[in-house]
Amino acid sequence: MTLTADILESSVALTDLAALMLLFAAWLGIGWIIERPPAGRPSVSVLMIRFRREWMRHFVSREPRIFDGNILASLREGTAFFASACMIATGGLLALIGNGERVRAIASGLELNPAETGWELRLLVPMFFVVNAFLKFVWAHRLFGYCAVMMAAVPNRHDDPEAMDRAMQAADLNITAARSFNAGLRSVYFALAALCWLTGAWTLLLGTAVVLWVTWRREFASTSRQVILRALPPPVLSGPAGSRLSERRPPQP
């Protein structure tokens, strides 16, 4: 039986469908809240935007700039590592999908809520999240590369009229790369939650709730957030460069 026929002939129980819908709703919802939090309670990801801009502001006058290059290189190494891990995970899931009968025999003893939903379908959901994470990590890696080029284009003289504008362009690329990297991490988290479907719909609901709570806590109620809040940089730069930037775009968080 082909994979397509197996999926089409699988009868998805109502609880499975509801759990699956809640999984995707939680994934999309927490991503929206993290990137667009309430004004009075910004997330860690949004708070770090200010520090990324502050980094580029100090980068203009720092001599030498090797320190900044090393930081960016470490960020690129992190994205490359996660992208490679996602490629390996995708290959492993494809191998499992190709051996559905063997997987069913091994995991049958773990089934908490027996249903006729195909194992291949249950593995396709975590694979979706893993592939999405891979694409996010690859794009983040490329954006960090663009940021490195833009940083190299910042004039050496800090009083050059183009220096601050170029640095803020690099900051914007850095922020966009970080946003993509964070989205990739969230996809990895929810891929782990999706694997809970192998043992039933109720386990999927539990896994979704745990991942949702952990993700929310790290962004809105963690110790790292309290540390970041101790001394936030100003939302916009001061001086002529900052004035020009604030005229071109609305103030950033």
PEDA-V691617 format. One record per residue. N is the residue number from 0. RES is the residue in one small letter. BURIAL is b if it has 16 or more other C-alpha atoms within 10 Angstrom, else e. Layout:
((N RES BURIAL) (N RES BURIAL))
This chain:
((0 m e) (1 t e) (2 l e) (3 t e) (4 a e) (5 d e) (6 i b) (7 l e) (8 e e) (9 s b) (10 s e) (11 v b) (12 a e) (13 l e) (14 t b) (15 d b) (16 l e) (17 a e) (18 a b) (19 l b) (20 m e) (21 l b) (22 l b) (23 f e) (24 a e) (25 a b) (26 w b) (27 l e) (28 g e) (29 i b) (30 g b) (31 w e) (32 i e) (33 i b) (34 e b) (35 r e) (36 p b) (37 p e) (38 a e) (39 g e) (40 r e) (41 p b) (42 s b) (43 v b) (44 s b) (45 v b) (46 l b) (47 m b) (48 i b) (49 r b) (50 f b) (51 r b) (52 r b) (53 e b) (54 w e) (55 m b) (56 r b) (57 h e) (58 f b) (59 v b) (60 s b) (61 r e) (62 e e) (63 p e) (64 r e) (65 i e) (66 f e) (67 d b) (68 g e) (69 n e) (70 i e) (71 l b) (72 a e) (73 s e) (74 l b) (75 r b) (76 e e) (77 g b) (78 t b) (79 a b) (80 f e) (81 f b) (82 a b) (83 s e) (84 a e) (85 c b) (86 m b) (87 i e) (88 a b) (89 t b) (90 g e) (91 g e) (92 l b) (93 l e) (94 a e) (95 l b) (96 i b) (97 g e) (98 n e) (99 g b) (100 e e) (101 r e) (102 v e) (103 r b) (104 a e) (105 i e) (106 a e) (107 s e) (108 g e) (109 l e) (110 e e) (111 l e) (112 n e) (113 p e) (114 a b) (115 e e) (116 t b) (117 g b) (118 w b) (119 e b) (120 l b) (121 r b) (122 l b) (123 l b) (124 v b) (125 p b) (126 m b) (127 f e) (128 f b) (129 v b) (130 v b) (131 n b) (132 a b) (133 f b) (134 l b) (135 k b) (136 f b) (137 v b) (138 w b) (139 a b) (140 h b) (141 r b) (142 l b) (143 f b) (144 g b) (145 y b) (146 c b) (147 a b) (148 v e) (149 m b) (150 m b) (151 a e) (152 a e) (153 v b) (154 p b) (155 n e) (156 r e) (157 h b) (158 d e) (159 d e) (160 p e) (161 e e) (162 a b) (163 m b) (164 d b) (165 r b) (166 a b) (167 m b) (168 q b) (169 a b) (170 a b) (171 d b) (172 l b) (173 n b) (174 i b) (175 t b) (176 a b) (177 a b) (178 r b) (179 s b) (180 f b) (181 n b) (182 a b) (183 g b) (184 l b) (185 r b) (186 s b) (187 v b) (188 y b) (189 f b) (190 a b) (191 l b) (192 a b) (193 a b) (194 l b) (195 c b) (196 w b) (197 l b) (198 t b) (199 g b) (200 a b) (201 w b) (202 t b) (203 l b) (204 l b) (205 l e) (206 g b) (207 t b) (208 a b) (209 v e) (210 v b) (211 l b) (212 w e) (213 v e) (214 t b) (215 w b) (216 r e) (217 r e) (218 e b) (219 f b) (220 a e) (221 s e) (222 t e) (223 s e) (224 r b) (225 q e) (226 v e) (227 i e) (228 l e) (229 r e) (230 a e) (231 l e) (232 p b) (233 p e) (234 p b) (235 v b) (236 l b) (237 s e) (238 g e) (239 p e) (240 a b) (241 g e) (242 s e) (243 r e) (244 l b) (245 s b) (246 e e) (247 r e) (248 r e) (249 p e) (250 p e) (251 q e) (252 p e))
